Amino acid sequence: MKIKKIIKNNFIYKKMPNSLKSKIKNMYKNTCKNVNIDPVTGFIIDDYYEDKEIKPGMLKISFVIPQPIIGSGGHRNIYRIVRYLAAKGYDVTCYVDPEGNWDKNHVKTGKEAQSKIKDNFFDLGCNIVFNVNNIQPCDVLFATHSESAYIVQRYLENVKLACYFIQDYESYFFPMGDNYLRTHNTYKMGLYPITSGPWPLEMLKNNFGIKEGNYFRFPINTKVYYNNEKNRKENRIVFFAKPTMPRRCYNLGVSALEIVKKKHPELEIVFYGDKLENYVNVPFEFTNLGILPTIDDLADLYRSSIIGIAFSTTNPSLVPYEMMSCGCAVVDLDFNNSVVSYDSSENVMLVDTTPDKIAEGIIKLYEDKKYRKNQVKNGLNFCKIFPTEDKMCELIEKYILEQLKKRSECKK
């Protein structure tokens, strides 16, 4: 592509890495005078495309995905990148694994999968195949959960780049035993890891000596999740309570909140995130909101609360960050160097994993308003580094293209 043509196309120019922009600026100073130079926001247009004469539509990118589960944030993240790449012109195919029917309403055909995803998430705009036994040769093949890594491993000879889209440290889903070790072993397969947040990547580097990999931050929808003090209730605490998901440490949270409630009976403690009927034998008065119908309802709940409690021992979801973005002081567990997920202990209240210590942290935030306000301020500033959905997808695209280029150069 001619350099002048690139410069005149401002959309393409904005997507370039800064190093390439500088090179062009030095060569064509007058032409670039009125071009808006932005930081790196997406894919690299570089020697790889020019040398190989590759256009986006010529790259075949495939994903091995699980059965769709309605309401799953992890599935939504997979679908986001799939939709983005398909819209950019890549030849994208999703292979649905018929096994692992975690949802009782599982699909039985590719057409059913396509309809379920479209009706409950959005249209992916790509090919969907209900079979993993005949994955076609492609440039990039993604595993999206631990079992799919075994499927990807079978096709390594037919792909240029095998990636592992990691949203949780999945070994911790299981007690020590067959399933734990089966999942553990997927991290030894040599698949290129792209992780949700920095913590899983650090775990892979520390536990497996992995030297390559990248991470992305979750996208925060700031049009929905924003701070507004107008409806804040100074005695409300919200607990992301998931008794059906062991990694969310529900019982630990209930035990801690029992201590908190005894000391401060004036507090309203709100449970949400699971079915109403799943909150049983709670030894104190609480507000049961169950599963909230919309993300707007979630955001309103966060903006009405002073403290948000969200535990996860396998990697934070979007929940604590969305709480922060709405002005909540967030409480999470101090476990396995979890501070990495929050950049600094000044952005979050990290508490030891005992009911007494958790309660102590919550009570400190409640009683010490100045301390709480400072943490809220830090959390809001921290959330500013989180990308939009498009920026997240552009970053993942950038990682893909960088690795394809690197592997191509290694073969020369």
C-alpha positions in Angstrom: 0.0 0.0 0.0 1.4 3.5 -0.9 2.4 5.6 2.1 0.6 8.7 0.8 -2.6 6.6 0.4 -2.3 5.4 4.0 -1.9 9.0 5.2 -4.9 10.2 3.4 -7.0 7.4 4.8 -7.2 8.8 8.4 -9.0 5.7 9.7 -6.1 3.4 8.7 -3.5 5.9 9.9 -5.0 6.1 13.4 -4.8 2.3 13.7 -1.0 2.2 13.1 1.6 1.7 15.9 3.4 4.9 16.9 6.7 3.6 15.6 5.3 3.4 12.1 3.5 6.7 12.4 6.8 8.4 13.3 8.5 6.8 10.3 5.8 8.2 8.0 5.9 11.6 9.6 9.6 11.9 9.1 9.2 10.9 5.4 6.2 13.0 4.6 6.0 15.9 7.1 4.0 18.2 4.9 1.4 15.5 4.1 1.0 14.5 7.8 0.6 18.1 9.0 -3.2 17.9 9.4 -3.5 14.3 10.3 -4.8 13.5 13.8 -2.3 11.2 15.5 -3.9 8.9 18.2 -2.2 6.3 20.4 -2.2 2.7 19.4 -5.9 1.7 19.3 -5.9 -1.5 17.3 -4.5 -3.7 14.6 -1.0 -3.2 13.1 -0.8 -2.4 9.5 2.8 -3.3 8.8 5.3 -5.3 6.8 3.4 -8.5 7.4 0.5 -7.4 5.3 2.7 -5.9 2.7 5.1 -8.8 2.4 2.4 -11.4 2.3 -0.2 -9.4 0.5 -2.7 -10.4 3.0 -6.1 -8.7 3.5 -8.2 -9.3 6.6 -10.7 -11.4 4.7 -7.9 -13.8 3.6 -7.1 -14.7 7.2 -9.1 -17.7 8.5 -9.7 -17.5 12.3 -11.6 -20.2 14.1 -12.9 -20.7 17.6 -13.8 -23.8 19.5 -16.6 -22.7 21.8 -18.7 -24.4 24.5 -22.5 -24.7 24.3 -24.0 -21.2 24.8 -25.2 -20.4 28.3 -27.7 -17.6 28.7 -26.5 -14.8 30.9 -22.8 -15.9 30.9 -20.4 -13.0 31.0 -17.6 -15.3 29.9 -19.5 -16.4 26.8 -20.4 -12.8 26.0 -16.7 -11.9 26.0 -15.9 -14.7 23.5 -18.8 -13.6 21.3 -17.6 -10.0 21.4 -14.2 -10.8 19.8 -15.9 -13.2 17.3 -18.3 -10.6 16.2 -15.6 -7.9 15.9 -13.3 -10.1 13.8 -16.2 -11.1 11.5 -17.2 -7.5 11.1 -13.6 -6.6 10.2 -13.7 -9.0 7.2 -11.9 -12.0 8.6 -13.2 -15.4 7.6 -14.4 -16.6 11.1 -15.9 -19.9 12.0 -17.1 -21.1 15.5 -17.0 -24.8 16.2 -19.5 -25.6 19.0 -18.4 -28.5 21.2 -21.5 -30.8 21.5 -20.2 -32.2 24.8 -20.1 -30.4 28.1 -23.8 -29.5 28.2 -23.6 -27.4 31.3 -26.9 -25.7 30.4 -29.9 -28.1 30.6 -31.4 -26.2 27.6 -28.4 -27.2 25.4 -28.5 -26.9 21.6 -28.3 -29.8 19.2 -27.5 -28.2 15.9 -25.4 -25.3 14.5 -28.6 -23.6 13.5 -30.0 -23.8 17.1 -26.7 -22.5 18.5 -26.8 -19.6 16.1 -30.4 -18.7 17.1 -29.7 -19.1 20.8 -26.6 -16.8 20.6 -28.4 -14.2 18.5 -31.6 -14.2 20.6 -29.8 -14.0 24.0 -26.6 -12.1 23.0 -26.2 -10.8 19.5 -25.6 -11.9 15.9 -22.0 -13.1 15.5 -22.0 -12.7 11.7 -19.9 -15.8 11.2 -20.1 -19.5 10.3 -21.2 -21.8 13.2 -20.6 -25.5 13.0 -22.0 -28.0 15.5 -19.0 -30.4 15.4 -15.4 -30.4 16.5 -14.3 -33.5 14.6 -13.5 -31.9 11.3 -12.0 -28.5 12.0 -10.7 -27.1 8.7 -7.2 -25.7 8.3 -6.9 -22.1 9.4 -4.5 -19.4 10.2 -5.6 -19.0 13.8 -7.4 -21.5 16.1 -8.7 -20.4 19.5 -9.4 -22.6 22.5 -11.8 -20.8 24.8 -12.0 -23.1 27.8 -10.0 -26.0 29.2 -11.7 -28.8 27.4 -11.5 -27.0 24.1 -7.7 -26.8 24.5 -7.6 -30.6 24.0 -9.6 -30.2 20.8 -7.3 -27.5 19.5 -4.3 -29.7 20.3 -5.5 -32.3 17.8 -5.3 -29.7 15.0 -2.0 -28.0 15.7 -0.5 -29.2 12.4 -3.3 -27.5 10.4 -2.9 -24.0 12.0 -0.3 -21.2 11.9 -1.2 -20.0 15.4 -3.0 -21.7 18.2 -4.3 -19.4 20.9 -5.8 -19.9 24.4 -8.5 -17.4 25.4 -8.2 -17.6 29.2 -10.8 -15.9 31.4 -10.3 -17.9 34.6 -7.5 -20.0 36.1 -9.7 -23.0 35.5 -7.8 -25.6 37.5 -9.2 -24.0 40.6 -12.7 -24.9 39.5 -12.1 -28.4 40.8 -10.8 -30.2 43.9 -7.4 -31.9 43.5 -8.0 -34.9 41.3 -8.5 -35.9 37.7 -10.3 -32.8 36.6 -7.9 -30.5 38.3 -4.9 -32.2 36.7 -6.6 -32.4 33.3 -7.2 -28.7 33.3 -3.8 -28.0 34.8 -2.2 -29.8 31.9 -3.8 -27.6 29.3 -1.5 -24.8 30.4 1.5 -26.9 29.3 0.3 -27.4 25.7 2.2 -24.4 24.3 -0.9 -22.6 23.1 -0.4 -18.8 23.0 -2.3 -17.4 26.0 -4.4 -14.2 25.8 -5.9 -13.7 29.3 -8.6 -11.6 30.8 -6.7 -9.3 33.0 -3.0 -9.7 34.2 -3.5 -12.2 37.0 -4.1 -15.4 35.0 -1.1 -14.5 32.8 1.1 -14.0 35.9 -0.1 -17.4 37.3 0.9 -19.1 34.0 4.3 -17.4 34.1 4.9 -18.3 37.8 3.6 -21.8 37.7 4.6 -23.0 34.2 7.4 -20.7 33.2 5.4 -19.4 30.2 7.4 -16.5 28.7 5.0 -15.4 26.0 1.5 -14.1 26.3 -0.7 -11.0 26.6 -3.7 -9.9 28.5 -6.6 -7.5 27.9 -8.8 -5.6 30.4 -12.5 -6.1 30.4 -14.6 -3.4 28.7 -16.6 -1.2 31.1 -19.7 0.3 29.6 -19.4 3.8 31.1 -22.7 4.8 29.6 -24.3 2.3 32.0 -21.8 2.0 34.9 -21.0 5.5 36.0 -20.8 7.3 39.4 -23.7 9.4 40.7 -24.1 10.1 44.4 -27.7 11.2 44.1 -29.3 7.9 45.2 -26.5 6.6 47.4 -27.7 5.0 50.6 -25.1 5.4 53.4 -26.2 2.2 55.1 -26.4 -0.2 52.1 -23.9 -3.0 51.3 -24.3 -5.2 48.2 -23.0 -8.8 48.1 -22.6 -10.6 44.7 -23.8 -13.8 46.2 -23.4 -17.0 44.2 -24.2 -20.1 46.3 -24.2 -22.3 43.1 -20.6 -21.3 42.2 -18.0 -22.5 44.7 -15.3 -20.1 43.5 -17.4 -17.2 44.6 -17.0 -18.2 48.3 -20.6 -17.6 49.2 -20.5 -19.3 52.6 -17.4 -17.3 53.6 -19.2 -14.1 52.7 -22.3 -15.0 54.7 -20.2 -15.8 57.8 -18.4 -12.5 57.5 -21.6 -10.5 57.0 -23.2 -12.1 60.0 -20.5 -10.6 62.1 -20.9 -7.2 60.4 -24.7 -7.3 60.9 -24.4 -8.0 64.6 -22.1 -5.0 65.1 -24.1 -2.7 62.8 -27.8 -3.9 62.7 -28.7 -0.7 60.9 -26.9 -1.9 57.7 -29.0 -3.1 54.8 -27.3 -6.0 53.2 -28.4 -6.8 49.7 -27.9 -10.2 48.1 -28.1 -10.6 44.3 -26.7 -12.7 41.5 -28.5 -16.0 41.9 -32.0 -17.3 42.0 -34.2 -16.0 44.8 -34.8 -19.5 46.2 -31.1 -20.3 46.4 -30.5 -17.9 49.4 -31.6 -20.2 52.3 -30.6 -20.4 55.9 -29.1 -16.9 56.0 -28.7 -16.1 59.7 -29.6 -12.4 59.5 -32.0 -10.1 57.9 -31.1 -9.2 54.3 -32.7 -7.9 51.0 -33.0 -10.6 48.4 -33.0 -9.2 44.8 -32.1 -12.5 43.1 -31.0 -12.1 39.4 -31.6 -8.6 38.3 -33.2 -8.3 34.8 -31.1 -5.7 33.2 -27.6 -4.1 33.4 -29.3 -0.8 34.1 -30.8 -2.4 37.2 -27.4 -3.6 38.2 -25.8 -0.2 37.8 -28.7 1.5 39.8 -28.0 -1.0 42.6 -24.3 -0.2 42.7 -25.0 3.5 42.7 -27.3 3.1 45.7 -24.6 1.2 47.7 -21.5 2.3 49.5 -19.7 -1.0 49.6 -19.7 -3.9 47.0 -18.5 -7.4 47.9 -17.4 -9.6 45.0 -15.2 -12.7 45.6 -13.6 -14.8 43.0 -10.6 -17.1 43.6 -10.0 -17.9 39.9 -10.0 -14.3 38.4 -12.3 -11.4 38.9 -15.2 -11.0 36.5 -16.4 -7.6 35.4 -18.5 -7.2 38.6 -16.0 -5.6 41.0 -14.9 -3.2 38.3 -18.4 -2.2 37.4 -19.1 -1.6 41.1 -16.0 0.6 41.2 -17.1 2.5 38.2 -20.4 3.2 40.0 -18.7 4.6 43.1 -18.7 1.6 45.4 -15.8 0.7 47.6 -15.0 -2.9 46.6 -14.0 -5.8 48.9 -12.2 -8.9 47.5 -10.1 -11.7 48.9 -6.3 -11.3 49.4 -5.4 -14.6 47.8 -2.7 -15.7 45.4 -1.4 -12.2 44.8 -4.8 -11.0 43.8 -3.7 -7.4 44.1 -2.4 -7.8 40.5 -6.0 -7.7 39.3 -6.4 -4.2 40.9 -3.0 -2.7 40.2 -2.7 -1.5 43.8 -4.2 -2.2 47.3 -5.2 1.4 47.4 -7.9 0.7 44.7 -9.6 -2.1 46.6 -10.0 -3.5 50.1 -8.2 -6.9 50.0 -9.0 -9.0 53.0 -7.6 -12.2 54.4 -9.7 -15.3 53.8 -11.4 -15.7 57.2 -14.8 -14.4 58.3 -13.3 -12.3 61.0 -10.8 -10.5 58.7 -13.4 -10.0 56.0 -15.8 -8.5 58.5 -13.0 -6.3 59.8 -12.4 -4.9 56.4 -16.0 -4.2 55.7 -16.5 -2.6 59.0 -13.5 -0.3 58.5 -14.9 0.9 55.2 -18.3 1.5 56.8 -17.0 3.3 59.9 -14.2 5.3 58.4 -15.9 7.4 55.8 -12.7 9.3 54.9 -10.9 6.1 54.2 -13.8 4.8 52.1 -14.1 8.0 50.1 -10.4 7.8 49.3 -10.7 4.2 48.1 -13.7 5.1 46.0 -11.7 7.9 44.4 -8.8 5.6 43.6 -11.1 3.0 42.2 -12.8 5.5 39.9 -9.4 6.6 38.6 -8.3 2.9 38.1 -11.4 2.2 36.0 -10.3 4.9 33.5 -7.7 2.5 32.1 -10.4 0.0 31.2 -11.2 -0.1 27.4 -14.4 0.2 25.5 -15.6 -3.0 23.8 -14.1 -2.0 20.5 -10.7 -1.1 22.1 -10.6 -4.5 23.8 -11.3 -6.3 20.6 -8.8 -4.2 18.6 -6.1 -5.1 21.2 -6.8 -8.8 20.8 -6.6 -8.5 17.1 -3.3 -6.7 17.4 -1.9 -9.6 19.5 -3.1 -12.1 16.8 -1.4 -10.2 14.0 1.8 -9.6 16.0 2.1 -13.4 16.7 1.4 -14.3 13.1 4.1 -12.0 11.9 6.6 -13.3 14.5 6.0 -16.9 13.5 6.3 -16.0 9.8 9.6 -14.3 10.4 10.9 -17.3 12.4 10.3 -19.6 9.4 12.4 -17.3 7.1 
